[in-house]
Each structure stands twice: as structure tokens, then as C-alpha cells.
Amino acid sequence: MSYENLLFEVKEKVGWLTINRPAKLNALNRQTLKEISDALEAVKRDENIRVLAITGAGEKAFIAGADIEDLAALSPSEAYLYTRWGQEIVSSIENLGKPVIAAVNGYALGGGCELALACHIRVASKTARFGQPEINLGILPGWGGTQRLSRLVGKNIALEYLLTGKMIDAEEAYRIGLVNNLAEPSDLQNTVQTLANLIASKAPISVRCILDSVNYGLNAPLHEALALEASLFTVTRSTEDSQEGLTAFLQKRSPAWKGK
Ligand code: CO8
């Protein structure tokens, strides 16, 4: 598939989706959002891709937010529909059914921070800067930022950043648990590829069930989440791969996964 504002390549079993509008700091306009949505569908269907990594083109930005020119032209009813559409696309990252890692190579602001928040893991370059500056535009983060940032770093810390619009540098992002890990800018892609390869080497159905257990379980009361976990445990235990994994351990050899 060819895109106007995205680059896509597969390295080993890892898909790399690069937002490619560097002259606009990879801001998300309608065309880019549509292409992200199409690319996610393609990744979901492609059995050769086990993990998706998302990054931004150029050295300056991951994604500097929704395209402000687009936002300025919206009527109130269009704004509602645009917010909901963006939320659906961002949520489809969280619900892709495959692990998604944000390789945050620079500014991750507004909708760019929100997109990173919907990824399952975030690795940032030491030069990355996060933030929800919507307050400075007289709006609010409408692609999940008020919810996912609060759930990830806690209500008090999230509110400080949401209410001030202050940028969060990479060290601070690491300190508050917004990112999993930091890398030197020149080493970011390798770091993410290594992490993604490690996940891609695991039993595929276990990977999927762990994602589902955490994703859906965290939004449920604990007793329901534990019941879900037990059901998914039983799903994994019914796979050929679980028989292989348990046997391989006992035979002191590496397992060979089939994804069955
Ligand atoms: N939208 C459109 N264009 C942008 C954006 C953006 N979000 N960010 C940067 N650009 C453009 C600039 O306009 C400029 O274009 P041009 O060269 O044509 O003038 C180019 O990118 C380079 O940017 P700067 O010259 O500003 O670069 P600096 O290094 O001086 O500054 C900053 C970098 C600090 C990142 C600065 O560009 C900035 O503040 N950008 C805006 C950040 C922002 O406010 N993001 C939040 C946007 S709102 C949002 O994301 C809401 C999400 C929910 C939407 C709900 C839908 C209804």
C-alpha cells in the first residue's frame, strides 16, 4: 500500500509505521489520520507482523499534535465528529491485538502524546518532549489524553500537565512512568527493534491473551478481571504452544512456537 504521509516497512517481524510530514512536525491532518487507520487495518491482517512500532520522520518530532489548521476550520458539530473519529483511530492502536511500541523521537504533543499514550509501550529518545498543550489553544485533549494520561501517571500529575500545558522532558517522562525506557537518539530505533524482536519471539497466542487480559481487565472490577484472566489462562493452556513450552522447559531445550 502506498501512502502520502506515512512510510511503512517490515523489519524481521516488526512493522515500522513512520508519520512522514516532517515540514509540519508530523502533525496529524485528516489525510494522515485516514492513512494511519488504513495502515492499522493492514497490520492487523498481516500474520507476518507480530509487533508494530510507530515513530516520526525527521529528527525533531514524533507528532506535534493534531493539525491546528484543521482544528481552526471546524464547526462545533464537526469538532464533535472529528474528536470521536480521532478517538476511534487512537483506540484502534490500543485494541490492535498486537503489541504496539511508540518510538518517540522528538515532540509528542497534543494528539501526538495521545497517540503515544494508546501504544502499549513507549520508548523515548533523550531529546523527546511530551505534553498536552491544548489548554494554550483554549481547547482540551480530545483524543483520549484526559483519560489515558491520568490512568498512566495518576490524576494529580496528569492534572498538573493538562492544566498548565507544560512540556515534559524525557527524564521527567521516565520519572513519572510515562515512558518505559530512554535511549540515545541514534540508538532509539535499535532499542525498539530489539525489544520488539524479543516480544515477537514469544508464543503468539500468549502475547495476544496477555494484551487482552490487561487491556480489558484494567477497565473492569478486580473480581471480573480475575475471572477474565483465568479464562484466558485456560485459552493459552489449551494451545499446542503451551504443551510445547512446558515440555521444552522440562526437556531443557528452547521451545519452537507454532502460533497454534
Ligand atoms: N499543527 C499544524 N502545524 C504545526 C503543528 C500542529 N500541531 N505543529 C507544528 N506545526 C508546523 C508549524 O506551523 C510550522 O509550519 P510552517 O513552517 O509552515 O510555519 C512547522 O510545523 C514547524 O514548526 P515551528 O516553526 O513552530 O517549530 P518550532 O521548533 O519553532 O516549535 C513546537 C516547535 C514547539 C512543537 C511548535 O511547533 C508548536 O508549539 N506546535 C504546536 C504544538 C501543539 O499545540 N500541539 C497540540 C495541537 S492540538 C491537538 O493536538 C488536539 C488533539 C485533539 C483534537 C481533537 C479534534 C477535534
Boltz pocket constraint, residues with backbone or C-beta under 6 A from the ligand:
constraints:
  - pocket:
      binder: B
      contacts: [[A, 22], [A, 23], [A, 24], [A, 25], [A, 27], [A, 64], [A, 65], [A, 66], [A, 67], [A, 68], [A, 69], [A, 71], [A, 78], [A, 79], [A, 80], [A, 82], [A, 83], [A, 86], [A, 107], [A, 109], [A, 110], [A, 111], [A, 112], [A, 133], [A, 134], [A, 137], [A, 140], [A, 141], [A, 142], [A, 143]]
      max_distance: 6.0
